Amino acid sequence: MEIIEILKKSENARLGILKTNHGNVDTPVFMPVGTQGTIKAATHKDLKEIGIQMILSNAYHLYLRPGDTLIKDLGGIHKFSSWDKAVLTDSGGYQIFSLGVLRKIRPEGVEFQSHIDGSKHFLTPERVIEIQDNIGSDIWMCLDECVPYPSSYEYTEKSIELTKKWAERSKKAKKNGKAALFGIIQGGFYKDLRIRSANELIELDFDGYAIGGLSVGEPKSLMWDMVDAIMEMLPHDKPRYLMGLGFPEDIIEGVKRGIDMFDCIIPTRVARNGGLFTWEGKINIKNAKYQKDKRPIDENCGCYTCRTYSRAYLRHLIVSHELTSFYLNTLHNIYFYNELLKKIREAIKMDVFDEFYNEFKSRWKGGEIND
Amino acid sequence: MEIIEILKKSENARLGILKTNHGNVDTPVFMPVGTQGTIKAATHKDLKEIGIQMILSNAYHLYLRPGDTLIKDLGGIHKFSSWDKAVLTDSGGYQIFSLGVLRKIRPEGVEFQSHIDGSKHFLTPERVIEIQDNIGSDIWMCLDECVPYPSSYEYTEKSIELTKKWAERSKKAKKNGKAALFGIIQGGFYKDLRIRSANELIELDFDGYAIGGLSVGEPKSLMWDMVDAIMEMLPHDKPRYLMGLGFPEDIIEGVKRGIDMFDCIIPTRVARNGGLFTWEGKINIKNAKYQKDKRPIDENCGCYTCRTYSRAYLRHLIVSHELTSFYLNTLHNIYFYNELLKKIREAIKMDVFDEFYNEFKSRWKGGEIND
């Protein structure tokens, strides 16, 4: 199944259209994270107004609560959550492996205790496919194993063998021809294992390829080395998805390398802690210096929050522990990320991505800025 | 200053227009509570879409945080919070007296420790007027003393003498001719003291009269006895405001007696705990019975939440501790209260308030219903 049409390239950066059962998605795309069937502190109405075309949800979380069969009974995730655009579900591999001592990996699958109530569960690659079928998402991910950083060569090698076997079983288990299934390339922080994992998954012929197991504590340069090692190998007619990244500076780096899809909790989680993005970097609205600041978060932002409220008011809301703060901050950051991706796509279209990249980098200050 | 125009009466129930610096307000009116300059878990955009014409904020809270002079410097509460409709500020008398051992009443004013950081403060009736002038609200309240239930006759009598003196001083301190100032009738749970307090305040000729110090733990019938004792005395050409009430059944009782204005945290606080109003009563959406319930909260409700989501989804959000739950539930309850007041006004207009009252009461079940 060919689900992406590449319209244009600017060096390695790709402009495309991802075709899903719930509409076309302009790529490169950033998917806001709605782990439990909602973006935290935002409504789907807001997302549509901003122009979001695809969100990410999590099969593991929805399986535990409210349950994948319940979602199926209620008409699937789109109807249940009143979201008629695309949904990608992560398998939950990353979340399960983050449980640490609460999980045990076996060749057949993974045994774990629920983070909610401690109940015992056993998930196989086949069951994870069934869960995603019940959820009714548009793009599914195979169950995979993430290894921590650092991990030994031997352990990582065994792990990619397991991930490959699980990918094979996932593909075999998938009957639904409408949804797309992505394989997840692992291989820890060993270039040859990354290449081997990529080769093995490409051989299985998935609808798209994700790069998983990155941004788990390793240095940034090492992370990009792992991406660089396999980018050239990935089929040009399939979407490439860099999982769990990241800050604006990471997204622009990924696009430069030819990545089409991103997701991350950063814009929403950071918003709830008072971190608000501007085109120079991130400010923290809790800072006392914003107490009387009449300016919007960013003078050039067209979001509801910036069109309506001063930094002074937003600071008042967060220091006063007002729930409205979570909402207004979240809207701004999601809008900002959406604008960033729009500008990126525009730059590729005009074949000036490199200029855009350089200009962005010259303005952008990592971490927290003091604007 | 005459600030209310009574358009019609149906028995004692009054239909009117309250005139403020920020627009006309149809009465009877229910003001959602925005203690700290925002309705909790809702935006002012939402309130306008619902049709809210006036909100309540709190002088005491805004004085402590972000500070009344800061709000003044930033253009007043309307500009600061981007709300161009009417704002009434409570003086904070009730909040200060709720501090218990943390406050000391003196004839000049009240000394208290901040509930935020323990810092010491001293507020006089004059300072509370100045605070409201700085905030820039449309209707101001005098600083008053609330007595707990039960309180002795002697203590309550002394207390209304103090409230009267503070009311006199408040009136004298007020220079701003644009805002309206309300006196607050106290008198605990002694009819003669309520009557005396009402007489004394009426003599001072305020722009409106509030009935304070009720719903503090006394039986409902005793509360209505206190209201009934003074309703006939209140000038017909002035607005009457029953402070801090209440549930839908309380509002309809108040309207029946000739009350024009209400405020209460009930719709918003209850929403955050999963209590959602229907025309039969309040359901608790956390209940397991709603797990697969495809219906909206109320089939006859036109709010965004009811037009968009099932009870099953709303239950999922609240049991999953999703912030979106606070937002969607709050919108529904505010919409519900606004509809209730609209229907009440319509019934008075058609001179069928008594029929409406009886029909409402025949359907309405107090407490939590099992729908």
Interface residues (C-beta under 8 A of the other chain):
Chain A: Q36 G37 T38 I39 K40 A41 A42 T43 H44 K45 R65 P66 L70 D73 L74 F80 S81 S82 R272 Q291 K292 K294 Y304 T308 Y309 S310 A312 Y313 R315 H316 L317 V319 S320 E322 L323 T324 F326 Y327 L328
Chain B: Q36 G37 T38 I39 K40 A41 A42 T43 H44 K45 R65 P66 L70 D73 L74 F80 S81 S82 R272 Q291 K292 K294 Y304 T308 Y309 S310 A312 Y313 R315 H316 L317 V319 S320 E322 L323 T324 F326 Y327 L328
